[in-house]
């Protein structure tokens, strides 16, 4: 598999036309009709055995990476997911030299691995849950539950203005204490949320929150026929924690988090 910076513009269409690869599905699957990908090129299949690569001609004479390319990549994969097809999504940028390379170097060389991974995601979908603290509420909780934080915060508020420089290290210490308290609270809250939702999911893939106010960021592999149960469980948690945590459910998504090497 290659990821060229600029696709050559010298080959006629056909067996040797460079192809962009979106992912792999079963060879007997039927993608939506009229699906177009990068450069508004028609999406087709290259099949070998039980698996087929979802491809379209690679845009010619320019590098990959335009915003329209990324959107087209996402659009094709989303259409496959919406059509209830088992799909192994590829990361953006996968390209190969032609149909023979797709059939032999990609599909034949990975036949058993692809078949097993398709079995893993067949009849399932990925949903992603994000939770963010209501900061004022959680800071009040920290103040109420941690006497050292409360005492130091009160002392700093009551200090005279001309003592600001002398209290520099106290302010630093307060920031450290609050950060530590929030981290403990985040770990506890994330564990509670994930434990409540785990029974309705096949697998859970927790991620490291990227911001201090983020409580949880996790992908869930859900049986399609249990999607309603999962969404109801999320709604119940959202209502239970509405005053302190905002929950947001994203998807369904291509199952990147549950495909080996996805």
Secondary structure, DSSP 4 states (H G I P E B T S, - for coil): -B--SS--S-SPSSTTS-EEEEEEEETT--PPTT-B-GGGPBPEEEEETTEEEEEEEPPPSS-S--HHHHHHHHHHHHHHHHTT---EEPPTT-EESSHHHIIIIIIITTHHHHHHHHHHHTTEEEEEEEEEE-HHHHHHHHHHH-HHHHHHHHHHHHS-GGGTTTTHHHHHHHHHHHHHHHHHHHHHHHHHHHHHHHTT-SEEEE---SSTTEEEEEEEEEEGGGHHHHHHHHHHHHHHTTTTEEEEEEEEE--GGGSTT-
